[in-house]
Amino acid sequence: MNDLDVGRDGMVWGCTGANKLVYRTGIAGSNDLSEDDNGWVARNAEIVHGDNWMVEDVAERCVNVAVCTSGHVWAVTPSGGVVFRQGIIASTHDRDLVGAGWSNESPENMQAAEVACGGNRQVWMTGNDGKLYHKTATQDFTRPQGERNPDLFDDGSWSSISVGENGQVFGLNAGKATARVGYDA
């Protein structure tokens, strides 16, 4: 596995070594946890680990994947394009979080290196040029993709970005940990 991400509801997506998109089935939420000497472990590990990895039998490939707290899924392709998972309509532990099909959301103004998303409809990208970009006009489940071309936010040297539940953005800018808190889209 080259990359993976998990959503708030436990849905896990990944990019394999062969750049295939995969997701994990059979994962359900569990408050039935106990602590051992190695940290937190589930009393019923089957519902935490899931059943199988399902390979998406599609042409899309990925080098980076992000699962939003809403359950929406974004992926960056090996060529720097961006795809978005369609059909994710609810935040529940059922088929609605798997969705169906991918739409091409590749920006015309940049090539993506990484995508990250979180709460408050926040979708951010780093470009192959190291710049930081922000998706605009994202609207919950009516148009979560927002505008195709993200706005340039900062022309530093960004990598390893992450977005929190309340829209906080964290990343490495020129190798230094940097946080953007309180951004209002």
LUMROKOL-708981 format. One record per residue: residue number from 1; residue in three letters; z negated, x, y negated of N, C-alpha, C in turn; chain. Coordinates in steps of 0.02 Angstrom, whole numbers, plus 50000, padded with zeros to 5 digits. Each point is the difference from the previous one (the first is absolute). Layout:
# residues N
    k    r    n.Z    n.X    n.Y   ca.Z   ca.X   ca.Y    c.Z    c.X    c.Y  c
  NUM  ala      Z      X      Y      Z      X      Y      Z      X      Y  A
...
This chain:
# residues 185
    k    r    n.Z    n.X    n.Y   ca.Z   ca.X   ca.Y    c.Z    c.X    c.Y  c
    1  met  50000  50042  50059  50000  49958  49941  50000  50045  49938  A
    2  asn  50046  49987  49954  50003  50039  49938  49961  49969  49943  A
    3  asp  49995  49934  50000  49964  49966  49946  49978  49932  50025  A
    4  leu  49944  49975  49975  49979  49932  50015  49955  49974  49945  A
    5  asp  49994  49934  49998  49957  49968  49951  49974  49936  50031  A
    6  val  49943  49978  49976  49969  49939  50025  49983  49955  49941  A
    7  gly  50012  49935  50009  49984  49952  49948  49928  49975  50006  A
    8  arg  49979  49963  49952  49932  49974  49998  49985  49957  50062  A
    9  asp  50050  49966  50027  49990  49956  50058  50009  50036  50066  A
   10  gly  50008  50067  49999  50004  50038  50062  50070  50010  50026  A
   11  met  50051  49975  49966  50069  50010  50023  50019  50073  49988  A
   12  val  50024  50033  50052  50017  50071  49996  50075  50010  50008  A
   13  trp  50031  50038  49955  50071  50018  50003  50004  50076  49999  A
   14  gly  50052  50027  50031  50008  50072  50001  50072  50022  50002  A
   15  cys  50009  50065  49989  50065  50034  50006  49992  50052  50056  A
   16  thr  50041  49995  50051  49995  50046  50056  50032  50067  49983  A
   17  gly  49993  50049  50044  50032  50064  49992  50076  49995  49997  A
   18  ala  50028  49947  50029  50072  49988  49997  50019  49954  49942  A
   19  asn  49953  49991  49953  50009  49958  49940  50011  49926  50015  A
   20  lys  49975  49976  50057  50005  49929  50015  49941  49963  49972  A
   21  leu  50012  49939  49976  49947  49956  49976  49966  49967  50059  A
   22  val  49933  50002  50001  49962  49969  50054  49941  49962  49970  A
   23  tyr  49976  49950  50038  49939  49966  49980  49957  49988  50062  A
   24  arg  49936  49991  49989  49952  49992  50055  49985  49926  50011  A
   25  thr  50003  49978  50062  49984  49930  50016  49929  49995  50027  A
   26  gly  49974  49938  49999  49936  49986  50032  49938  50023  49963  A
   27  ile  50007  50014  49935  49942  50021  49961  49970  49939  49967  A
   28  ala  49936  49992  50006  49965  49945  49967  49939  50028  49965  A
   29  gly  49978  49965  49949  49941  50022  49963  49938  49995  50043  A
   30  ser  49953  50044  49987  49938  49999  50037  49942  50022  49957  A
   31  asn  49949  49960  49997  49938  50021  49968  49950  50024  50051  A
   32  asp  50022  50003  50063  49957  50017  50057  50001  50076  50009  A
   33  leu  49970  50036  49954  50001  50073  50002  49929  50027  50010  A
   34  ser  49998  50058  50031  49936  50035  50007  50013  50073  49985  A
   35  glu  49948  50036  49982  50007  50070  49982  49975  50044  50056  A
   36  asp  50038  50054  50015  49976  50049  50048  49996  50068  49965  A
   37  asp  49989  50053  50037  49993  50067  49971  50062  50024  49965  A
   38  asn  50059  49972  50017  50063  50023  49971  50023  49956  49943  A
   39  gly  49963  49951  49979  50021  49954  49947  50007  49930  50026  A
   40  trp  50039  49960  49965  50006  49929  50019  50048  49990  50058  A
   41  val  49980  49961  50048  50043  49982  50056  49993  49925  50012  A
   42  ala  50051  49970  50027  49999  49928  50013  49968  49987  50067  A
   43  arg  49961  49948  50004  49973  49979  50065  50056  49976  50045  A
   44  asn  50050  49968  49970  50058  49978  50039  50060  50038  49974  A
   45  ala  50012  50059  50027  50052  50044  49974  50070  49971  50006  A
   46  glu  50012  49954  50047  50067  49972  50009  50025  49965  49938  A
   47  ile  49957  49964  49964  50023  49964  49941  50008  50045  49940  A
   48  val  49974  50060  50002  50009  50047  49945  50062  50043  50012  A
   49  his  50009  50023  50061  50056  50045  50015  50066  49963  50010  A
   50  gly  49998  49937  50019  50062  49963  50010  50030  50011  50069  A
   51  asp  50060  49972  50009  50033  50000  50065  50054  50053  50006  A
   52  asn  50053  49993  49962  50059  50042  50007  50030  50016  49932  A
   53  trp  50039  50054  49999  50042  50014  49942  50067  49966  50012  A
   54  met  50022  49960  49953  50065  49966  50004  50049  50036  49955  A
   55  val  50056  50022  50028  50051  50035  49962  50046  49949  49968  A
   56  glu  50011  50007  49936  50047  49957  49964  50070  50024  50019  A
   57  asp  50037  49958  50034  50068  50018  50023  50049  49985  49944  A
   58  val  49997  50040  49947  50043  49991  49942  50026  50068  49976  A
   59  ala  50048  49997  49956  50030  50062  49975  49953  50037  49952  A
   60  glu  49953  49963  49968  49955  50032  49953  49957  50052  50034  A
   61  arg  49990  50056  49968  49957  50053  50024  49949  50014  49946  A
   62  cys  49946  50034  50017  49949  50012  49949  49970  50069  50006  A
   63  val  49979  50026  49943  49962  50062  49996  49932  49986  49969  A
   64  asn  49993  49941  49969  49938  49980  49968  49996  49924  50003  A
   65  val  49940  49974  50013  49990  49927  50003  49936  49983  49963  A
   66  ala  50000  49941  49968  49941  49976  49964  49990  49926  50015  A
   67  val  49937  49982  50015  49982  49930  50010  49955  49979  49943  A
   68  cys  50021  49950  49962  49961  49975  49943  49941  49960  50025  A
   69  thr  49951  49990  49957  49943  49959  50020  50021  49927  50013  A
   70  ser  50057  49979  49974  50026  49933  50013  50035  49996  50068  A
   71  gly  50010  50058  50033  50035  50002  50063  50073  50020  49994  A
   72  his  50027  50003  49939  50070  50020  49991  50009  50072  50020  A
   73  val  50060  50016  50024  50014  50067  50026  50061  50030  49964  A
   74  trp  49993  50062  49979  50052  50039  49968  50011  50063  50042  A
   75  ala  50061  50026  50000  50013  50063  50034  50052  50040  49961  A
   76  val  49994  50066  50004  50048  50046  49970  50042  50027  50056  A
   77  thr  50066  49999  49991  50047  50025  50050  50010  50075  49993  A
   78  pro  50027  50033  50051  50011  50073  49995  50045  50020  49942  A
   79  ser  50043  49955  49977  50045  50016  49944  49970  49984  49932  A
   80  gly  49936  49980  49998  49968  49984  49936  50008  49928  49978  A
   81  gly  50028  49958  50044  50006  49929  49985  49934  49964  50014  A
   82  val  49997  49938  49981  49939  49960  50009  50019  49933  50032  A
   83  val  49962  49980  50051  50010  49935  50032  49935  49961  49997  A
   84  phe  50007  49934  50002  49944  49954  49994  50003  49950  50057  A
   85  arg  49944  49987  50033  49997  49953  50056  50000  49929  49975  A
   86  gln  50047  49960  50022  50005  49930  49981  49960  49956  50048  A
   87  gly  49984  49941  49976  49970  49949  50044  49925  50005  50009  A
   88  ile  49967  50044  49965  49927  50003  50003  49974  49949  49950  A
   89  ile  49968  49948  50027  49984  49943  49958  49926  49984  49995  A
   90  ala  49959  50030  50040  49929  49983  49998  49958  50060  50018  A
   91  ser  49938  49997  49981  49954  50054  50015  49954  49978  50058  A
   92  thr  50029  49998  50059  49963  49979  50060  50018  50046  50057  A
   93  his  49963  49996  50055  50013  50042  50059  50049  49965  50046  A
   94  asp  50059  49987  49979  50048  49968  50043  50070  50024  49983  A
   95  arg  50050  49968  50026  50069  50021  49991  50022  50004  49927  A
   96  asp  49965  49964  49955  50020  50001  49930  49993  50069  49968  A
   97  leu  49959  50043  50028  49993  50068  49973  50051  50048  50029  A
   98  val  50038  49979  50050  50053  50042  50027  50064  49991  49960  A
   99  gly  50015  49939  49978  50060  49987  49962  50062  50007  50043  A
  100  ala  50058  50000  49968  50064  50006  50036  50052  50028  49953  A
  101  gly  50031  50054  50018  50055  50028  49961  49977  50044  49942  A
  102  trp  50045  50041  49978  49987  50047  49945  50051  49989  49945  A
  103  ser  49979  50003  49938  50047  49997  49944  50003  50069  49967  A
  104  asn  50059  50018  49979  50010  50064  49966  49977  49992  49928  A
  105  glu  49949  50037  49981  49974  49999  49932  50007  50069  49968  A
  106  ser  50050  50038  50022  50009  50068  49976  50015  50000  49925  A
  107  pro  49959  50035  49962  50011  50004  49928  50065  50038  49985  A
  108  glu  50031  49983  49945  50060  50035  49978  49981  50059  49955  A
  109  asn  49938  50000  49973  49981  50050  49951  49959  50058  50029  A
  110  met  49990  50001  50067  49961  50054  50030  50007  49999  50075  A
  111  gln  49982  50056  50032  49994  50004  50072  49926  50006  50015  A
  112  ala  49976  49956  50044  49928  49998  50014  49980  50053  50051  A
  113  ala  49939  50025  49991  49969  50045  50049  49943  49964  50035  A
  114  glu  49965  49957  49963  49942  49965  50027  49992  49934  49962  A
  115  val  49975  49949  50036  49984  49936  49970  49927  49984  50018  A
  116  ala  49965  49969  49953  49931  49979  50012  49990  49933  49966  A
  117  cys  49959  49958  50030  49987  49934  49970  49929  49980  50016  A
  118  gly  49974  49955  49959  49932  49977  50010  49993  49929  49976  A
  119  gly  49944  49985  49970  49988  49934  49974  50031  49992  49931  A
  120  asn  49991  49941  49972  50027  49984  49934  50074  50012  49994  A
  121  arg  50036  49992  50055  50073  50007  50001  50024  50068  49976  A
  122  gln  49962  50052  50013  50017  50067  49977  50041  50037  50053  A
  123  val  50061  50021  49981  50043  50041  50042  50021  50061  49960  A
  124  trp  49985  50058  50026  50014  50063  49967  50042  50044  50046  A
  125  met  50039  50045  49971  50041  50046  50039  49999  50068  49967  A
  126  thr  50005  50051  50042  50016  50067  49974  50073  50011  50017  A
  127  gly  50033  50035  49956  50070  50016  50012  50006  50069  50031  A
  128  asn  50059  50013  50028  50013  50068  50026  49995  50051  49944  A
  129  asp  50004  49976  49938  49993  50043  49941  49928  50012  49980  A
  130  gly  49951  49970  50036  49929  50008  49985  49974  49953  49947  A
  131  lys  50043  49958  49972  49978  49954  49948  49967  49938  50031  A
  132  leu  49958  49967  49961  49965  49940  50022  50032  49938  49970  A
  133  tyr  50014  49951  50043  50034  49939  49980  49958  49939  50017  A
  134  his  50008  49947  49962  49963  49937  50010  50049  49941  50005  A
  135  lys  49993  49959  50052  50041  49940  50007  49973  49947  49952  A
  136  thr  50045  49964  49968  49980  49947  49954  50022  49932  50024  A
  137  ala  49972  49948  49972  50017  49930  50014  49987  49981  50073  A
  138  thr  49951  50032  50032  49981  49980  50067  49959  49936  49997  A
  139  gln  50015  49952  50044  49967  49935  49997  49978  49978  50069  A
  140  asp  49940  50016  50019  49970  49978  50063  50051  49985  50054  A
  141  phe  50003  49938  50025  50045  49983  50055  50066  49970  49977  A
  142  thr  50009  49988  49934  50063  49972  49977  50054  50054  49991  A
  143  arg  49982  50057  49975  50046  50057  49995  49959  50064  49998  A
  144  pro  49971  50018  50057  49958  50060  50002  50038  50065  49987  A
  145  gln  50066  49999  50008  50039  50061  49991  50004  50021  49926  A
  146  gly  49997  49952  49955  50006  50016  49929  50069  50024  49982  A
  147  glu  50005  50036  49945  50064  50026  49978  50023  50057  50045  A
  148  arg  50065  50005  50012  50026  50052  50044  49985  50070  49974  A
  149  asn  50010  50011  49935  49989  50066  49971  49930  50004  49971  A
  150  pro  49958  50043  50028  49933  50008  49973  50002  50038  49934  A
  151  asp  49950  49987  49959  49994  50035  49936  49971  50070  50011  A
  152  leu  50026  50048  49964  49970  50067  49999  49933  49995  49965  A
  153  phe  49948  50023  50033  49933  49996  49972  49975  50068  49976  A
  154  asp  50014  50052  50040  49978  50067  49982  50047  50050  50031  A
  155  asp  50020  50051  49962  50047  50049  50026  49966  50065  50020  A
  156  gly  49939  49993  50028  49964  50058  50026  50029  50023  50067  A
  157  ser  49957  50026  50041  50018  50024  50066  49956  49964  50051  A
  158  trp  50017  49938  50016  49958  49955  50039  50015  50003  50075  A
  159  ser  49947  49992  50039  50006  49994  50073  49939  49964  50027  A
  160  ser  50003  49978  50061  49943  49971  50036  49965  49945  49959  A
  161  ile  50036  49948  49981  49971  49946  49961  49970  49946  50044  A
  162  ser  49952  49964  49973  49968  49945  50034  49979  49949  49948  A
  163  val  50000  49935  50018  49982  49948  49954  49944  49958  50029  A
  164  gly  49948  49989  49961  49942  49962  50022  50008  49925  49994  A
  165  glu  49951  49965  50025  49999  49927  49999  50007  49970  49931  A
  166  asn  49970  50032  49950  50003  49974  49932  50054  50033  49958  A
  167  gly  50047  50034  50032  50056  50030  49965  49989  50071  49976  A
  168  gln  49943  50031  50017  49989  50069  49980  50050  50045  50036  A
  169  val  50027  50049  49965  50049  50046  50028  49968  50069  50004  A
  170  phe  50003  50029  50059  49975  50068  50011  50056  50042  50027  A
  171  gly  50002  50062  49980  50052  50044  50026  49987  50072  49981  A
  172  leu  50043  50042  50026  49998  50070  49982  50055  50012  49949  A
  173  asn  49980  50026  49942  50048  50018  49948  49993  50075  49989  A
  174  ala  50052  50036  50019  49999  50073  49998  49941  50028  50040  A
  175  gly  49985  49966  50056  49948  50024  50045  49929  49980  49980  A
  176  lys  49992  49964  49945  49934  49978  49977  49992  49925  50011  A
  177  ala  49942  49981  50027  49985  49930  50010  49997  49964  49934  A
  178  thr  50037  49946  49994  50005  49963  49937  49993  49926  50016  A
  179  ala  49967  49962  49957  49991  49928  50009  50024  49963  49937  A
  180  arg  50033  49945  50012  50019  49955  49946  49964  49935  50014  A
  181  val  49950  49983  49961  49959  49940  50011  50013  49952  49943  A
  182  gly  50007  49936  50017  50007  49948  49950  50071  49989  49976  A
  183  tyr  50049  50022  50038  50069  49988  49980  50015  49926  50005  A
  184  asp  50027  49971  49948  50016  49928  49999  50075  49993  49998  A
  185  ala  50028  49973  50055  50073  49994  50005  50026  49945  49956  A
